[in-house]
Amino acid sequence: MGEGFLGELARLTLSFGDGADGRATLIAKIPTSDSGLKPIGLTLQLYEREARPYTGVIPQLEVRTANALCNEMDVEANGFCLILEDIVPRGRGDVWRSAW
C-alpha cells in the first residue's frame, strides 16, 4: 500500500475464475489510517473534495481520466472509498515538468 496526501493508495490485483474476463488491476484510495493526520483531511474536506468531481465534473471532461468504478462517501460517518480504473502503463505524473 502506498501513501498519498493524507490518504492511502493500493493497486488491487484481481483474478477471475472460470474463464471470466475483467480488469487485471484497480486503484483504491481511502483516507489515511494515521489517527493524527486523518482529522486534518476531514477538517479540510480533502476526501470529499477528491470524490465529488467523479460524480459530476470528471465524467463530462473531454480529456482521458481514470474512471471511478466505485465512489462511496458517507460524509457524516467520515467514510470514503474511491476505486479507479488503473490506467497503466501511463506511469506517475511529474508535477514539476508538467508545470513548465
Backbone as CSV, one residue per row, in Angstrom:
resi,resn,N_x,N_y,N_z,CA_x,CA_y,CA_z,C_x,C_y,C_z
1,MET,0.846,-1.159,0.000,0.000,0.000,0.000,0.898,1.231,0.000
2,GLY,0.529,2.204,-0.786,1.283,3.444,-0.847,0.575,4.538,-0.099
3,GLU,1.216,5.669,-0.035,0.619,6.795,0.643,0.567,7.986,-0.282
4,GLY,-0.537,8.692,-0.201,-0.695,9.923,-0.935,-0.769,11.054,0.061
5,PHE,-1.348,12.139,-0.328,-1.503,13.289,0.538,-2.652,13.033,1.500
6,LEU,-2.338,12.639,2.722,-3.309,12.329,3.770,-4.250,11.188,3.407
7,GLY,-3.791,10.294,2.562,-4.593,9.139,2.183,-3.709,7.937,1.924
8,GLU,-4.349,6.819,1.685,-3.624,5.589,1.367,-4.074,5.093,0.004
9,LEU,-3.128,4.553,-0.729,-3.365,4.055,-2.080,-2.977,2.592,-2.155
10,ALA,-3.701,1.842,-2.965,-3.343,0.444,-3.174,-3.678,0.060,-4.607
11,ARG,-2.789,-0.685,-5.230,-3.098,-1.288,-6.531,-3.633,-2.672,-6.226
12,LEU,-4.872,-2.891,-6.596,-5.527,-4.170,-6.354,-5.341,-5.056,-7.573
13,THR,-4.806,-6.233,-7.370,-4.632,-7.189,-8.459,-5.755,-8.211,-8.369
14,LEU,-6.499,-8.328,-9.445,-7.680,-9.181,-9.460,-7.418,-10.469,-10.224
15,SER,-8.103,-11.510,-9.831,-8.066,-12.760,-10.590,-9.505,-13.227,-10.769
16,PHE,-9.750,-13.832,-11.902,-11.087,-14.272,-12.248,-11.061,-15.760,-12.528
17,GLY,-12.049,-16.461,-12.055,-12.126,-17.890,-12.289,-13.071,-18.218,-13.424
18,ASP,-13.060,-19.448,-13.835,-13.981,-19.968,-14.846,-13.931,-19.203,-16.163
19,GLY,-12.743,-18.717,-16.545,-12.589,-18.041,-17.828,-13.201,-16.658,-17.894
20,ALA,-13.639,-16.115,-16.758,-14.226,-14.769,-16.747,-13.146,-13.749,-17.092
21,ASP,-13.574,-12.642,-17.649,-12.642,-11.612,-18.065,-12.970,-10.317,-17.337
22,GLY,-11.974,-9.528,-17.061,-12.180,-8.245,-16.401,-10.862,-7.519,-16.263
23,ARG,-10.893,-6.401,-15.600,-9.686,-5.607,-15.389,-8.714,-6.367,-14.486
24,ALA,-7.438,-6.321,-14.852,-6.429,-7.031,-14.073,-6.070,-6.287,-12.798
25,THR,-6.118,-4.950,-12.841,-5.770,-4.161,-11.662,-6.707,-2.958,-11.534
26,LEU,-6.885,-2.519,-10.309,-7.657,-1.320,-9.985,-6.867,-0.532,-8.946
27,ILE,-7.200,0.733,-8.783,-6.561,1.568,-7.779,-7.588,1.914,-6.701
28,ALA,-7.239,1.678,-5.447,-8.104,2.016,-4.320,-7.503,3.194,-3.568
29,LYS,-8.356,4.168,-3.249,-7.927,5.340,-2.489,-8.859,5.491,-1.295
30,ILE,-8.264,5.529,-0.115,-9.030,5.676,1.122,-8.317,6.694,2.019
31,PRO,-9.024,7.224,3.021,-8.371,8.145,3.957,-7.238,7.453,4.713
32,THR,-6.316,8.258,5.180,-5.213,7.717,5.967,-5.720,7.019,7.219
33,SER,-4.999,6.017,7.647,-5.333,5.344,8.908,-4.581,5.976,10.077
34,ASP,-3.758,6.968,9.786,-2.998,7.676,10.817,-3.953,8.581,11.602
35,SER,-4.175,8.247,12.864,-5.147,8.987,13.677,-4.735,10.435,13.929
36,GLY,-3.479,10.747,13.725,-3.029,12.123,13.879,-3.244,12.957,12.628
37,LEU,-3.269,12.314,11.468,-3.419,13.034,10.204,-4.844,13.052,9.664
38,LYS,-5.596,12.002,9.925,-6.946,11.915,9.360,-7.826,13.117,9.719
39,PRO,-7.791,13.620,10.962,-8.609,14.790,11.273,-8.281,16.009,10.399
40,ILE,-7.036,16.127,9.967,-6.657,17.231,9.084,-7.374,17.084,7.748
41,GLY,-7.342,15.887,7.182,-8.026,15.627,5.922,-9.521,15.846,6.025
42,LEU,-10.107,15.457,7.155,-11.541,15.640,7.359,-11.887,17.118,7.533
43,THR,-11.088,17.826,8.310,-11.339,19.255,8.528,-11.260,20.039,7.224
44,LEU,-10.294,19.699,6.385,-10.130,20.377,5.099,-11.049,19.808,4.014
45,GLN,-11.829,18.795,4.378,-12.750,18.118,3.461,-12.023,17.567,2.223
46,LEU,-10.790,17.121,2.414,-9.997,16.636,1.285,-10.583,15.387,0.650
47,TYR,-11.091,14.466,1.464,-11.609,13.209,0.925,-12.875,13.459,0.115
48,GLU,-13.716,14.319,0.621,-14.936,14.682,-0.093,-14.605,15.465,-1.358
49,ARG,-13.637,16.361,-1.285,-13.250,17.163,-2.452,-12.649,16.309,-3.565
50,GLU,-11.990,15.223,-3.193,-11.448,14.332,-4.219,-12.558,13.490,-4.841
51,ALA,-13.502,13.056,-4.046,-14.543,12.149,-4.527,-15.637,12.858,-5.328
52,ARG,-16.045,14.028,-4.919,-17.181,14.712,-5.555,-17.024,14.953,-7.062
53,PRO,-15.870,15.363,-7.550,-15.767,15.590,-9.000,-16.083,14.352,-9.847
54,TYR,-15.871,13.157,-9.298,-16.170,11.933,-10.039,-17.670,11.707,-10.186
55,THR,-18.489,12.447,-9.446,-19.935,12.307,-9.571,-20.541,13.289,-10.569
56,GLY,-19.777,14.277,-11.020,-20.369,15.264,-11.916,-19.424,15.816,-12.969
57,VAL,-18.330,16.409,-12.534,-17.441,17.130,-13.445,-16.605,16.192,-14.318
58,ILE,-15.902,15.266,-13.707,-14.952,14.426,-14.443,-15.610,13.636,-15.566
59,PRO,-16.789,13.031,-15.376,-17.396,12.302,-16.498,-17.721,13.178,-17.710
60,GLN,-17.798,14.486,-17.524,-18.118,15.389,-18.625,-16.884,15.929,-19.342
61,LEU,-15.697,15.682,-18.815,-14.474,16.186,-19.430,-14.178,15.475,-20.740
62,GLU,-13.550,16.197,-21.633,-13.176,15.607,-22.918,-11.750,15.072,-22.911
63,VAL,-11.095,15.110,-21.767,-9.754,14.549,-21.641,-9.862,13.181,-20.987
64,ARG,-8.911,12.332,-21.264,-8.913,10.971,-20.728,-8.544,11.006,-19.259
65,THR,-9.409,10.488,-18.423,-9.146,10.363,-16.988,-9.486,8.939,-16.565
66,ALA,-9.016,8.564,-15.412,-9.374,7.253,-14.867,-10.846,7.284,-14.469
67,ASN,-11.578,6.270,-14.862,-12.990,6.170,-14.493,-13.117,5.692,-13.049
68,ALA,-14.070,6.263,-12.337,-14.373,5.804,-10.984,-15.332,4.631,-11.091
69,LEU,-14.901,3.469,-10.661,-15.733,2.279,-10.693,-16.549,2.144,-9.416
70,CYS,-16.076,2.774,-8.357,-16.798,2.821,-7.090,-16.418,4.134,-6.416
71,ASN,-17.414,4.860,-5.981,-17.175,6.135,-5.324,-18.175,6.244,-4.175
72,GLU,-17.782,5.742,-3.041,-18.681,5.704,-1.876,-18.261,6.764,-0.876
73,MET,-19.233,7.567,-0.471,-18.995,8.603,0.524,-20.093,8.554,1.576
74,ASP,-19.684,8.579,2.825,-20.624,8.787,3.926,-20.010,9.901,4.757
75,VAL,-20.335,11.130,4.385,-19.712,12.299,4.995,-19.956,12.343,6.497
76,GLU,-21.160,12.003,6.925,-21.476,12.042,8.355,-20.670,11.025,9.149
77,ALA,-20.382,9.883,8.552,-19.616,8.841,9.241,-18.117,8.911,8.919
78,ASN,-17.713,9.925,8.130,-16.315,10.094,7.718,-15.786,8.883,6.959
79,GLY,-16.641,8.286,6.133,-16.246,7.121,5.351,-16.138,7.467,3.868
80,PHE,-15.004,7.125,3.283,-14.763,7.425,1.883,-13.987,6.280,1.245
81,CYS,-14.361,5.910,0.036,-13.641,4.883,-0.715,-13.808,5.181,-2.200
82,LEU,-12.704,5.317,-2.879,-12.706,5.605,-4.301,-11.922,4.491,-4.998
83,ILE,-12.580,3.773,-5.908,-11.925,2.726,-6.686,-11.882,3.215,-8.129
84,LEU,-10.673,3.327,-8.667,-10.464,3.853,-10.014,-9.901,2.790,-10.930
85,GLU,-10.186,2.940,-12.218,-9.518,2.054,-13.167,-8.041,2.380,-13.141
86,ASP,-7.237,1.386,-13.339,-5.786,1.553,-13.380,-5.412,1.852,-14.822
87,ILE,-4.894,3.032,-15.071,-4.577,3.415,-16.448,-3.107,3.143,-16.774
88,VAL,-2.644,1.992,-16.343,-1.307,1.517,-16.658,-1.215,1.388,-18.179
89,PRO,-0.177,1.643,-18.824,1.177,1.893,-18.340,1.541,3.366,-18.307
90,ARG,0.621,4.237,-18.103,0.899,5.671,-18.145,1.954,6.084,-17.141
91,GLY,2.035,5.426,-16.019,3.036,5.778,-15.025,2.632,7.009,-14.224
92,ARG,3.496,7.400,-13.342,3.225,8.550,-12.486,3.470,9.842,-13.236
93,GLY,2.693,10.846,-12.879,2.897,12.165,-13.451,4.077,12.852,-12.788
94,ASP,4.528,13.897,-13.396,5.635,14.679,-12.876,5.164,16.127,-12.809
95,VAL,4.763,16.585,-11.618,4.198,17.921,-11.498,5.213,19.009,-11.810
96,TRP,6.480,18.731,-11.612,7.497,19.749,-11.890,7.653,19.943,-13.387
97,ARG,7.739,18.881,-14.126,7.937,19.015,-15.577,6.670,19.465,-16.290
98,SER,5.511,18.993,-15.821,4.274,19.365,-16.488,3.893,20.814,-16.189
99,ALA,4.406,21.360,-15.095,4.081,22.744,-14.743,4.859,23.744,-15.588
100,TRP,5.921,23.308,-16.202,6.750,24.232,-17.001,6.499,23.985,-18.423
